[in-house]
Amino acid sequence: MKNLVKVERARHNLTQADLAKEINVSRQTIHAIEKNKFNPSVTLAIRMARFFKVTVEYLFDIEEE
């Protein structure tokens, strides 16, 4: 799954630690999501989208196989 988390985080001038604190996860979780090593739960994806004021579909692009 591709995502724009790093792009949105940069647009908001946030570090990984800043974003992690805002959405109540670890910095390592943000790092893993940005590197496509971890797909967030639906709940976490919604929390991130709401924080950035974007849709989940914009933030996370599910690749068709």
C-alpha positions in Angstrom: 0.0 0.0 0.0 1.4 3.4 -1.0 0.9 6.3 1.3 1.5 10.0 1.5 2.2 10.2 5.2 5.7 11.5 4.8 4.5 14.2 2.3 1.7 15.3 4.6 4.0 15.3 7.6 6.5 17.5 5.8 3.7 19.9 4.7 2.8 20.4 8.3 6.4 20.8 9.4 6.3 17.8 11.8 8.9 15.3 12.7 8.1 11.7 13.0 8.1 12.1 16.8 5.8 15.1 16.6 3.2 13.1 14.5 3.6 10.1 16.7 2.8 12.1 19.8 -0.2 13.8 18.2 -1.8 10.4 17.2 -0.6 8.4 20.2 1.7 5.9 18.5 5.5 5.4 18.6 7.9 7.2 16.3 9.0 3.7 15.1 5.4 3.1 13.9 5.4 6.3 11.9 8.8 5.3 10.4 7.5 1.9 9.5 4.4 3.2 7.8 6.3 5.8 5.8 8.7 3.1 4.6 5.8 0.7 3.7 7.0 -1.9 6.2 3.8 -1.7 8.2 0.2 -1.1 7.1 -1.8 0.7 9.8 -5.0 -0.6 11.2 -8.2 1.0 9.9 -8.5 2.9 13.2 -5.0 4.3 12.9 -5.5 5.2 9.2 -8.6 7.1 10.1 -6.9 8.9 13.0 -4.0 9.9 10.7 -6.4 11.1 8.0 -8.4 13.2 10.4 -5.3 14.7 11.9 -4.2 15.9 8.4 -7.8 16.8 7.4 -7.7 14.6 4.3 -9.5 11.4 3.3 -8.1 7.9 4.1 -8.2 7.2 0.3 -5.9 10.2 -0.3 -3.5 9.3 2.4 -3.4 5.6 1.6 -3.5 4.2 -1.9 -4.3 0.5 -2.1 -2.4 -0.9 -5.0 -4.4 -3.3 -7.3 -2.6 -6.5 -7.9 
